[in-house]
Amino acid sequence: MSKTLKCCLEELKKEEGQILNFIPSSFKEFQNLENVSEGEIVTLGEIITLLIRRYSEFKDNVSYKEWLLITYKEGKDLLNSTLKKKGCCSLAAFKLLIDILPSEREFLQEKPNFPDEKYAEIIKALVYGDSEFVNSSASILQEYMIYEDMNLNIWKALDIALNSPLTGNEVRNSITVINLFKPSQKNQEMPKNYFCKTKIGILNSKKMSETVRSVWEKMMVVELPPRTKQLLLVTLLEKIMPLLIKPVFLTDFFMSSLESGGAITLLSLQGIFELIQKHNINYPNIYDKLYDMFKPEIFETTYKARFYYLADLFLSSLHLTEALVASFAKRLARLALVAPPPDIIILMGFITNLIIRHPGLSSLITNMKTSHMESDPYLEDEKDPMETQAIKSCLWEILILQNHVLPNVSYSAMFINNPLPTVEVNVPELLEVTLDEMFDKEVRKKLKDPPLVFEKPTPTYLSLENNKYSFVDWELTK
C-alpha cells in the first residue's frame, strides 16, 4: 500500500496542473486498510500539503483547482478517520492534522481568522478518545502551547468540541486538555509567536472569559465520582478562575461542594477564600465551617498543606474577636495531641501566630497556673466557636507535647515557656517539612560525650570495633 501512496506523491510532484484521478482511488484503498503504518501517514501528509500548495499556485486553472480542493478534503477526511484507529498511526495523524491547518487557513480559508472550527474537530477526537490515545495526543498538543494563538484559542476549540451532556470520562479528558494551557504572556514587550500566522480572531480577555465560562458550565453539571471532582476543583482553581473576569457565579458551586467533606471541602474552601478576598462576596458562617473542618481526618487528606495555608490566611485578620480565635487555638492544641509529628510542628506555629496577632490570648498561657485538665471549661463538642468557652481555658495540651519523644516536636512546644517572638512564624515554610526529613535530621546529629566524674575505661580487645566478627564460628551450648 505504501508504494501506491508514494507513487501518487511522485506523480503529483511531476505532473503539475494535471488532474490525477488515481489519487482518490488510492485514498479509498488506504481507508479500507486495517493496519496503517506511521510511514504511510507521513506520505499521506506530504500529499495533502502538496495539494494545498498547488491550490495556491494554480489560480487560473479552475477545474484543476476544484479537483485539488476535493482531493485535499478527501485526504483530510482520511486522516480524521485514522484518528479512530489504535496505535502510532492515530498519533501521527493527530499531529499532521494540527500541522496542516496553518496552510489551510492561509490558502483555502476565505477569512484569515484562526481556524477554531477546524481545531475543534481535532480536539473532539481527544476529548472523546480512549485513555491511551488521550494521554499520548495531549503530550503532542502540549508542544504547540508555546504559541500564543494556540494557547488562547484552543479554549474556543474545546468549547465547540464539547457536546452536552458529557460523561465522567469526557470531563476527565477535558481536564487533561485544560491542564495543557499555560499562563498568557502579560509582558507586552516580549515577542509572541503565532502558529497560524494570524492575530485575527484571537480571543481577548472578555471573549476568553465568556468561552472559559461556557466550557465550565458544560462540565460542572456532570455527576462525578469524588476523585474526578477533586481534579475538576483543582483545575477550576488553577486554570479556570484566573481567566474569569467575574467569577462570582461560582459561589453556589463552592458552597454546595463545601458540604462534600474531605479534599473536596478543602478545595472549595480555597475557592470561597479567593471570592471573599478578591471579589468581596459574603459567605455566612464561614468561620463556623472552618472550625468544624479541624478534625483528625485532616491529617490524611491529600491537600492538607493547602488547607493549613488557607486557614492561616483566614485567621490573619486582626478584626476577629478573641473568643473566636481562642476557640481555634484551643481546637488546634487539642488536635495536636493526635497529630503526626510534622503536623504538630505546623500546629504549634499556627497557635503562636494566633497569640501574636491577639495579645489578649496570652491568658491561655497564664491560665495554666490555675486551670487543669480535669476542670477544663472548653466545650470540645460545641459547633459554634463563639460558644466554646475556650477563652476561659488554657493550653495544657502544649505542656504535654513538651515531653514528646522527638526533640523537634518537644522544642516546638516550648514557645509557651518564653516571651513570644515579635515576628510571626512562617507557616508555608513549615509545610515543607516531612517525617522522613525530621528523622534524618535526628539521625545525623552528633551527640557530645557527657562529662564524667570518673576516668573512661580503655577498650579491651574484645570490645574493639574491628573485632565484632571475631566470634562468628562460636556456638553456644546449653
Secondary structure, 3 states (H helix, E strand, C coil): CHHHHHHHHHHHHHCCCCCCCHHHHHHHHHHCCCCCCHHHHHHHHHHHHHHHHHHHHCCCCHHHHHHHHHHHHHHHHHHHHHCCCCCHHHHHHHHHHHHHHHHHHHHCCCCCCCCHHHHHHHHHHHHCCCHHHHHHHHHHHHHHHHCHHHHHHHHHHHHHHCCCCCCHHHHHHHHHHHCCCCCCCCCCCCCCCCCCCCCCCCCCHHHHHHHHHHHHHHHHCCCCCHHHHHHHHHHHHHHHHHHCCCHHHHHHHHHHHCCCCHHHHHHHHHHHHHHHHHHCCCCCCHHHHHHHHCCHHHHHCCCHHHHHHHHHHHCCCCCCCHHHHHHHHHHHHHHHCCCCHHHHHHHHHHHHHHHHHCHHHHHHHHHHHCCCCCCCCCCCCCCCHHHCCHHHCCCHHHHHHCCCCCHHHHHHHHHHHCCCCCCCCCHHHHCCCCHHHHHHHHHHCCCCCCCCCCCCCCCCHHHCHHHCCCCCCCCCCC
